[in-house]
Amino acid sequence: MRSPRIAMPQRKPRNPFVAASRRRKAGAHRAGGGTRRQRAQAALRREVLALPPDKPSP
Protein backbone atom coordinates (compact mmCIF):
# COMPACT_ATOMS: atom_id res chain seq x y z
CA MET A 1 0.00 0.00 0.00
CA ARG A 2 1.25 3.49 -0.86
CA SER A 3 1.51 6.21 1.71
CA PRO A 4 -0.71 9.24 1.10
CA ARG A 5 0.96 12.20 -0.55
CA ILE A 6 1.45 15.25 1.61
CA ALA A 7 0.60 18.56 -0.03
CA MET A 8 3.53 20.94 0.41
CA PRO A 9 2.77 24.66 0.25
CA GLN A 10 4.16 26.42 -2.82
CA ARG A 11 7.08 28.78 -2.29
CA LYS A 12 6.59 32.44 -3.03
CA PRO A 13 8.11 33.26 -6.46
CA ARG A 14 11.30 35.31 -6.47
CA ASN A 15 11.22 38.96 -7.43
CA PRO A 16 13.03 39.15 -10.82
CA PHE A 17 14.12 42.76 -10.21
CA VAL A 18 16.10 41.96 -7.07
CA ALA A 19 18.65 39.77 -8.84
CA ALA A 20 19.28 42.45 -11.48
CA SER A 21 19.69 45.22 -8.93
CA ARG A 22 22.14 43.18 -6.86
CA ARG A 23 24.39 42.64 -9.89
CA ARG A 24 24.73 46.30 -10.80
CA LYS A 25 25.76 49.20 -8.63
CA ALA A 26 22.71 50.06 -6.59
CA GLY A 27 22.67 53.24 -4.59
CA ALA A 28 22.81 56.96 -5.17
CA HIS A 29 21.99 57.97 -8.73
CA ARG A 30 24.76 60.41 -9.50
CA ALA A 31 27.75 60.60 -11.78
CA GLY A 32 30.99 58.95 -10.74
CA GLY A 33 34.20 60.81 -9.92
CA GLY A 34 35.63 60.57 -13.43
CA THR A 35 32.51 62.00 -15.00
CA ARG A 36 32.42 64.92 -12.57
CA ARG A 37 36.10 65.73 -13.22
CA GLN A 38 35.56 65.56 -16.99
CA ARG A 39 32.57 67.90 -16.83
CA ALA A 40 34.46 70.34 -14.59
CA GLN A 41 37.40 70.34 -17.00
CA ALA A 42 35.09 71.02 -19.98
CA ALA A 43 33.39 73.86 -18.09
CA LEU A 44 36.77 75.42 -17.27
CA ARG A 45 37.85 75.13 -20.90
CA ARG A 46 34.64 76.91 -22.01
CA GLU A 47 35.28 79.70 -19.49
CA VAL A 48 38.88 80.17 -20.67
CA LEU A 49 37.82 80.27 -24.32
CA ALA A 50 35.15 82.87 -23.48
CA LEU A 51 37.76 85.26 -22.00
CA PRO A 52 38.84 88.18 -24.22
CA PRO A 53 42.25 87.75 -25.83
CA ASP A 54 45.26 89.32 -24.11
CA LYS A 55 46.39 92.72 -25.33
CA PRO A 56 50.03 92.87 -26.46
CA SER A 57 52.28 94.86 -24.13
CA PRO A 58 53.80 98.13 -25.56
C-alpha positions as CSV (number, residue, x, y, z in Angstrom):
1,M,0.0,0.0,0.0
2,R,1.3,3.5,-0.9
3,S,1.5,6.2,1.7
4,P,-0.7,9.2,1.1
5,R,1.0,12.2,-0.5
6,I,1.5,15.2,1.6
7,A,0.6,18.6,0.0
8,M,3.5,20.9,0.4
9,P,2.8,24.7,0.3
10,Q,4.2,26.4,-2.8
11,R,7.1,28.8,-2.3
12,K,6.6,32.4,-3.0
13,P,8.1,33.3,-6.5
14,R,11.3,35.3,-6.5
15,N,11.2,39.0,-7.4
16,P,13.0,39.1,-10.8
17,F,14.1,42.8,-10.2
18,V,16.1,42.0,-7.1
19,A,18.7,39.8,-8.8
20,A,19.3,42.5,-11.5
21,S,19.7,45.2,-8.9
22,R,22.1,43.2,-6.9
23,R,24.4,42.6,-9.9
24,R,24.7,46.3,-10.8
25,K,25.8,49.2,-8.6
26,A,22.7,50.1,-6.6
27,G,22.7,53.2,-4.6
28,A,22.8,57.0,-5.2
29,H,22.0,58.0,-8.7
30,R,24.8,60.4,-9.5
31,A,27.7,60.6,-11.8
32,G,31.0,59.0,-10.7
33,G,34.2,60.8,-9.9
34,G,35.6,60.6,-13.4
35,T,32.5,62.0,-15.0
36,R,32.4,64.9,-12.6
37,R,36.1,65.7,-13.2
38,Q,35.6,65.6,-17.0
39,R,32.6,67.9,-16.8
40,A,34.5,70.3,-14.6
41,Q,37.4,70.3,-17.0
42,A,35.1,71.0,-20.0
43,A,33.4,73.9,-18.1
44,L,36.8,75.4,-17.3
45,R,37.8,75.1,-20.9
46,R,34.6,76.9,-22.0
47,E,35.3,79.7,-19.5
48,V,38.9,80.2,-20.7
49,L,37.8,80.3,-24.3
50,A,35.2,82.9,-23.5
51,L,37.8,85.3,-22.0
52,P,38.8,88.2,-24.2
53,P,42.3,87.8,-25.8
54,D,45.3,89.3,-24.1
55,K,46.4,92.7,-25.3
56,P,50.0,92.9,-26.5
57,S,52.3,94.9,-24.1
58,P,53.8,98.1,-25.6
